[in-house]
Structure formats: C-alpha cells, structure tokens
Amino acid sequence: MADQRLLEKLQPLMNQESLPPSYVRTVEQTIVPLARHIQKLVGTKKRPVIVGIHGAQGTGKSTLTLFLKEILHNVFDCRTASFSLDDIYLTRAERKHLAETVHPLLMTRGVPGTHDIALGQKVINQLVNAGPTDHTPVPVFDKSLDDRSPRELWPEFEGRPDVVLLEGWCVAATPAENPDELVAPVNALEREEDPQGIWRRYVDDCLRGAYRTFFDQLDSLIMLRAPSMDCVLEWRTLQEHKLARRLGDALKKGESPGALRIMTDNEVARFIMHYERITRRCLEVLPSRADVVIDVAKDHSLGLPGFRKADGGRP
C-alpha cells in the first residue's frame, strides 16, 4: 500500500487531471516502481540522467510523466525537469517552408522532421550543465495556435536536475531497416497524398540522422505499449468526442473556446494515418529495446512495469 501521505500529496494532481480514485492503484503498482527504477539509475551517474517515455497517442504518457515527476521530486528527492517532443515542434512558418519545398504533408506537426531537434538538444545541454542558480527556459508549443509560444511565456527550471524526462509518441523511434520497406503505402494517406514516397523517405531520413543522435543519449527508455493500432485510432477518436462535449458545455455557459477546432471521425482517421507507419514499427521493435515496458489495456489502465533483466531479456 502506498504511503498515505504520498496519496494526500497527489490528490490535488488527480483532481486537476480529473482522474478517478482507481488511479491510486496505478500510482502504487506502476508509477512508484518506475520512480524507484529511476532513483537507482541516478545513483549510478555523476550527471543528470535522461529518461525517455514513449507511447502512441492516447496511452497516457503525459499523465504518467506528470505523476512520475511529482513522485520523484516529493518522495525520492530527485529534482526532475521534463519536456515533451510536442514542446519543440517547428514553428508554423518553418513547417510551411518545408511543406512548400519538400512535401505538403510536412505542414502537419508530429512526424519526425517537424521538430526542432537542435532546440531540444540545447535544452538538455543547458539542464545537464546548469549551475545551482542557473535558469533553463523550457519551450512551450500552443496547439490552439499551431505555433510555438513566445519566449517570455516559457517556464524556467532553476538549477541542475537529477533527472530529465523526455516524453513523446516517437521517442526512440527507429528508421526502416531496409529502404524498400518504404515503397508500399501502409494506408490511404500514403497512397493518395504521397504516391512517390517523398514524404515518408524524408521522415525516415530524419530518423536516421538528427533524431537518432538525439535519442541515443537516453539513459533509460520506458515504453507504454498500446494493444494495437486500432486502439490508437479508437482512443484518439474518443478523445476528440470528449473535447467536443467540453466545447459544447463551454459554449452553453457562454465561455469562449478560443481557437479550438473539433475534428470529425474521418478527419481523426486521416490525422492518425500520418503516424501509422512509425507507430506500427515502434510496437514491433521497441518492446525488446526498452528498459521498461508497461502494457496499456483497452480501458486505458496501465499494467505492471516489466523491467529488463541484466541479461537483456525480460522477466
């Protein structure tokens, strides 16, 4: 049973994230063991450790990262900084340039090639080398505007962390083993909007270059494993339905929804097609490479963490 004081500390966070009381079980059985795993890793290094958290859309990686950061800081005395690949998307203008000069599909943020990897590396370098009174600005991307937030709105991390958490759907993703794999389209988007394979080759080339170097610095990789690609689509569609209900409630109350736009089910399906190829490959390849694998059930509940054994296998 988790320490009652810990649960009391986490209750405001659970309320903030609108999580059910049953999430306490996830904290006890999944997140606390992960925190212990990271704490032990900190003890083996003379520098901040960098931990990657991978999970397809809808697996709950952002929530996991939020709670893991809180527990590491308040229970295990590990100062923890975190940011998402979503925070380092290229600006709208930069993606527009790629769309005009490389391929139109690069206007849609998310796939490798639409992130500012140099900016992400700068953040990590500053955190790792920070002095006690240094402040590291952490980028923020405003999805409602589809653009990076102004620098003055970025939060700052003070001092040097013990842990840096990097989360994202394509964290640690690998390129195709054979370029011939890219020839046959995996869905209608690739078949109809990238018939010559220009977009998917560009994305794959990015994974072979800057992204590989960026991901190679991870000290540990945690994978939230979705049951299937079908579940990813179902979860993302459900997420959009919930967003539509919240929008409807806000309008009834006379509140402004800002620049929020709701996608139809067909638009969600097309959106997910951008990530299908890499998501399928990650589901195939990463379980054997990750240090910790956590299975995500269809109801979004997290299973017990499976830790890699010393011989490279899994228990």
C-alpha positions as CSV (number, residue, x, y, z in Angstrom):
1,M,0.0,0.0,0.0
2,A,1.4,3.4,-0.9
3,D,2.2,5.9,1.9
4,Q,-1.0,7.7,2.8
5,R,0.9,11.0,2.9
6,L,2.0,10.4,-0.7
7,L,-1.6,9.9,-1.8
8,E,-2.6,13.0,0.0
9,K,0.1,15.0,-1.8
10,L,-1.1,13.6,-5.1
11,Q,-4.8,14.2,-4.6
12,P,-4.7,17.8,-6.0
13,L,-2.9,16.5,-9.1
14,M,-5.5,13.8,-9.5
15,N,-8.3,16.3,-9.2
16,Q,-6.5,18.6,-11.7
17,E,-6.3,15.8,-14.2
18,S,-9.9,14.6,-13.5
19,L,-8.7,11.1,-12.6
20,P,-10.8,8.5,-10.9
21,P,-10.0,7.2,-7.4
22,S,-8.8,4.0,-9.0
23,Y,-5.8,5.8,-10.4
24,V,-4.3,5.4,-6.9
25,R,-3.8,1.7,-7.8
26,T,-1.8,2.8,-10.8
27,V,0.3,5.1,-8.6
28,E,1.0,2.2,-6.2
29,Q,1.7,-0.6,-8.7
30,T,3.2,1.2,-11.7
31,I,4.4,4.8,-11.1
32,V,6.2,4.3,-7.7
33,P,8.2,1.3,-9.1
34,L,9.2,3.4,-12.1
35,A,10.3,6.1,-9.8
36,R,12.4,3.6,-7.8
37,H,14.0,2.4,-11.1
38,I,15.0,6.0,-12.0
39,Q,16.2,6.8,-8.5
40,K,18.6,3.8,-8.7
41,L,19.8,5.0,-12.1
42,V,20.5,8.4,-10.6
43,G,22.8,6.8,-8.1
44,T,25.0,5.2,-10.8
45,K,25.7,8.5,-12.7
46,K,27.6,11.6,-11.8
47,R,25.3,13.7,-14.0
48,P,21.6,14.1,-14.6
49,V,20.0,11.0,-16.1
50,I,17.9,11.3,-19.2
51,V,14.8,9.1,-19.3
52,G,12.7,8.7,-22.4
53,I,9.0,7.9,-22.2
54,H,7.5,6.5,-25.4
55,G,3.8,5.9,-26.1
56,A,1.4,6.1,-29.0
57,Q,-1.4,8.7,-29.0
58,G,-3.8,8.0,-26.1
59,T,-1.6,5.8,-24.0
60,G,-1.4,8.3,-21.1
61,K,2.3,9.2,-21.4
62,S,1.7,12.9,-20.5
63,T,-0.2,11.9,-17.3
64,L,2.4,9.3,-16.4
65,T,5.2,11.9,-16.8
66,L,3.3,14.4,-14.7
67,F,2.9,12.0,-11.8
68,L,6.4,10.5,-12.2
69,K,7.9,13.9,-11.9
70,E,5.9,14.7,-8.8
71,I,6.8,11.5,-7.1
72,L,10.5,11.7,-8.0
73,H,10.6,15.2,-6.5
74,N,8.5,14.8,-3.4
75,V,9.2,11.2,-2.4
76,F,12.6,10.2,-3.8
77,D,14.3,13.6,-3.5
78,C,15.2,13.7,-7.2
79,R,14.9,17.1,-8.8
80,T,13.2,16.5,-12.1
81,A,12.8,18.5,-15.2
82,S,10.6,17.4,-18.1
83,F,9.5,18.4,-21.5
84,S,7.7,16.8,-24.5
85,L,8.6,16.4,-28.1
86,D,5.4,18.4,-28.6
87,D,7.1,21.4,-26.9
88,I,9.8,21.5,-29.6
89,Y,7.7,21.4,-32.8
90,L,9.0,23.6,-35.6
91,T,7.2,26.9,-35.8
92,R,4.2,27.2,-38.2
93,A,6.3,29.3,-40.6
94,E,9.1,26.7,-40.6
95,R,6.7,23.9,-41.3
96,K,5.1,26.0,-44.0
97,H,8.5,26.3,-45.6
98,L,9.0,22.5,-45.5
99,A,5.6,22.0,-47.0
100,E,6.4,24.2,-49.9
101,T,10.0,23.0,-50.5
102,V,9.8,19.3,-49.6
103,H,6.3,17.9,-49.3
104,P,2.8,19.4,-48.3
105,L,2.3,16.7,-45.6
106,L,5.1,18.3,-43.5
107,M,2.7,21.1,-42.6
108,T,1.1,18.7,-40.2
109,R,3.1,18.6,-37.0
110,G,4.0,15.3,-35.3
111,V,6.2,13.2,-37.5
112,P,10.0,13.2,-37.4
113,G,11.1,16.2,-39.4
114,T,8.6,18.5,-37.8
115,H,10.5,19.0,-34.6
116,D,13.3,21.4,-33.7
117,I,15.8,18.8,-32.5
118,A,18.6,21.4,-32.2
119,L,16.3,23.3,-29.7
120,G,15.6,20.1,-27.8
121,Q,19.3,19.4,-27.6
122,K,20.0,22.9,-26.4
123,V,17.5,22.4,-23.5
124,I,19.1,19.1,-22.5
125,N,22.6,20.6,-22.6
126,Q,21.6,23.5,-20.5
127,L,19.9,21.3,-17.9
128,V,22.8,18.9,-17.7
129,N,25.4,21.6,-17.3
130,A,23.4,24.0,-15.2
131,G,24.8,25.6,-12.0
132,P,22.8,25.9,-8.8
133,T,21.4,29.3,-9.7
134,D,21.1,28.9,-13.5
135,H,17.7,29.1,-15.2
136,T,16.9,26.9,-18.2
137,P,14.0,28.0,-20.3
138,V,11.8,25.1,-21.4
139,P,9.9,25.7,-24.7
140,V,6.1,25.6,-24.9
141,F,4.0,24.9,-28.1
142,D,0.5,26.4,-28.3
143,K,-1.6,23.8,-30.1
144,S,-4.6,26.1,-30.3
145,L,-2.5,28.4,-32.4
146,D,-0.5,25.7,-34.1
147,D,2.7,27.6,-33.2
148,R,5.4,28.0,-30.6
149,S,4.5,30.2,-27.7
150,P,6.5,33.4,-27.3
151,R,9.8,33.0,-25.3
152,E,8.5,35.1,-22.4
153,L,5.8,32.5,-21.7
154,W,8.2,29.6,-21.4
155,P,8.7,28.2,-17.8
156,E,12.2,28.1,-16.4
157,F,13.9,25.3,-14.5
158,E,16.2,26.6,-11.8
159,G,19.5,24.8,-11.1
160,R,20.6,21.4,-12.2
161,P,18.1,18.5,-12.2
162,D,18.9,14.9,-11.2
163,V,16.5,13.6,-13.8
164,V,15.4,14.9,-17.2
165,L,12.2,13.2,-18.5
166,L,11.6,13.4,-22.3
167,E,8.2,12.2,-23.5
168,G,6.7,11.8,-26.9
169,W,4.9,9.4,-29.2
170,C,8.0,8.8,-31.4
171,V,10.7,8.9,-28.7
172,A,13.3,6.3,-29.5
173,A,11.6,5.5,-32.9
174,T,13.9,3.8,-35.4
175,P,14.1,4.1,-39.2
176,A,13.2,1.3,-41.6
177,E,15.7,-1.5,-41.6
178,N,15.5,-1.6,-45.4
179,P,14.6,1.4,-47.6
180,D,12.5,-0.9,-49.7
181,E,10.0,-1.1,-46.8
182,L,9.0,2.5,-47.6
183,V,7.9,1.7,-51.1
184,A,4.5,0.2,-50.4
185,P,2.0,2.6,-48.7
186,V,0.5,1.4,-45.4
187,N,-2.7,3.5,-45.7
188,A,-4.8,5.7,-47.9
189,L,-2.9,8.9,-46.9
190,E,0.4,7.5,-48.1
191,R,-1.2,6.0,-51.2
192,E,-3.1,9.1,-52.3
193,E,-1.1,12.0,-50.9
194,D,2.5,10.6,-51.0
195,P,2.4,8.3,-54.1
196,Q,6.1,8.8,-54.9
197,G,7.1,8.2,-51.2
198,I,8.8,11.6,-50.9
199,W,7.3,12.4,-47.5
200,R,7.9,9.0,-46.0
201,R,11.5,8.9,-47.2
202,Y,12.1,12.4,-45.7
203,V,10.7,11.3,-42.4
204,D,12.8,8.1,-42.4
205,D,15.9,10.1,-43.3
206,C,15.3,12.4,-40.3
207,L,15.1,9.3,-38.0
208,R,18.5,8.1,-39.4
209,G,20.1,11.5,-38.7
210,A,19.4,14.1,-36.0
211,Y,16.7,12.1,-34.3
212,R,18.9,9.0,-33.9
213,T,21.7,11.1,-32.3
214,F,19.1,12.8,-30.0
215,F,17.6,9.5,-28.9
216,D,20.9,7.8,-28.4
217,Q,21.6,9.9,-25.3
218,L,18.8,8.3,-23.4
219,D,20.0,6.5,-20.2
220,S,16.7,4.6,-19.9
221,L,13.6,4.1,-22.1
222,I,10.1,3.5,-20.7
223,M,7.5,2.3,-23.2
224,L,3.8,2.4,-22.8
225,R,2.6,-0.3,-25.2
226,A,-0.8,0.1,-26.9
227,P,-2.6,-3.1,-27.6
228,S,-2.9,-2.3,-31.4
229,M,-3.1,0.4,-34.0
230,D,-6.9,0.0,-34.0
231,C,-6.9,1.0,-30.3
232,V,-4.8,4.1,-31.0
233,L,-7.4,5.2,-33.5
234,E,-10.3,4.4,-31.2
235,W,-8.6,6.3,-28.3
236,R,-7.9,9.4,-30.4
237,T,-11.4,9.4,-31.8
238,L,-12.8,9.2,-28.2
239,Q,-10.5,12.0,-27.1
240,E,-12.0,14.2,-29.8
241,H,-15.5,13.3,-28.8
242,K,-14.7,14.3,-25.2
243,L,-13.2,17.6,-26.4
244,A,-16.4,18.3,-28.4
245,R,-18.5,17.7,-25.3
246,R,-16.3,20.1,-23.3
247,L,-16.6,22.6,-26.1
248,G,-20.4,22.3,-26.1
249,D,-20.5,22.8,-22.3
250,A,-18.3,25.8,-22.5
251,L,-20.5,27.4,-25.2
252,K,-23.6,26.7,-23.1
253,K,-22.0,28.6,-20.2
254,G,-21.1,31.5,-22.5
255,E,-17.4,30.8,-22.2
256,S,-15.0,31.4,-25.2
257,P,-13.4,28.2,-26.6
258,G,-10.6,30.3,-28.2
259,A,-9.1,28.9,-31.4
260,L,-10.2,25.3,-30.6
261,R,-11.4,23.2,-33.6
262,I,-13.0,19.8,-33.4
263,M,-12.2,17.1,-35.9
264,T,-14.7,14.8,-37.4
265,D,-14.2,11.0,-37.1
266,N,-12.9,10.9,-40.7
267,E,-10.5,13.8,-40.0
268,V,-9.2,11.9,-36.9
269,A,-8.7,8.8,-39.1
270,R,-6.7,10.8,-41.6
271,F,-4.7,12.5,-38.9
272,I,-3.7,9.2,-37.3
273,M,-2.6,7.9,-40.7
274,H,0.3,10.4,-40.5
275,Y,1.7,8.4,-37.6
276,E,0.7,4.8,-38.5
277,R,3.8,3.6,-40.2
278,I,6.1,4.7,-37.3
279,T,3.6,3.6,-34.7
280,R,3.4,0.1,-36.1
281,R,7.2,-0.1,-36.3
282,C,7.6,1.0,-32.7
283,L,5.0,-1.5,-31.5
284,E,7.1,-4.2,-33.3
285,V,10.6,-3.1,-32.4
286,L,10.7,-1.1,-29.2
287,P,9.4,-3.7,-26.7
288,S,12.7,-5.6,-27.0
289,R,14.8,-2.4,-26.7
290,A,13.0,-0.6,-23.9
291,D,14.3,-0.9,-20.3
292,V,10.7,-0.9,-19.0
293,V,7.5,-1.9,-20.9
294,I,4.1,-1.1,-19.5
295,D,1.1,-2.6,-21.3
296,V,-1.9,-0.3,-21.7
297,A,-5.2,-2.0,-21.6
298,K,-8.1,-1.1,-23.9
299,D,-9.7,0.8,-21.0
300,H,-6.5,2.9,-20.7
301,S,-5.5,1.2,-17.4
302,L,-1.7,0.6,-17.0
303,G,-0.3,-2.8,-16.3
304,L,2.6,-3.7,-14.0
305,P,6.0,-2.5,-15.3
306,G,8.1,-5.1,-17.0
307,F,11.8,-4.4,-16.2
308,R,14.6,-5.6,-18.4
309,K,16.7,-8.3,-16.8
310,A,20.5,-7.9,-16.6
311,D,20.9,-10.4,-19.4
312,G,18.9,-8.2,-21.7
313,G,15.7,-10.3,-21.5
314,R,12.5,-9.7,-19.7
315,P,11.2,-11.4,-16.6
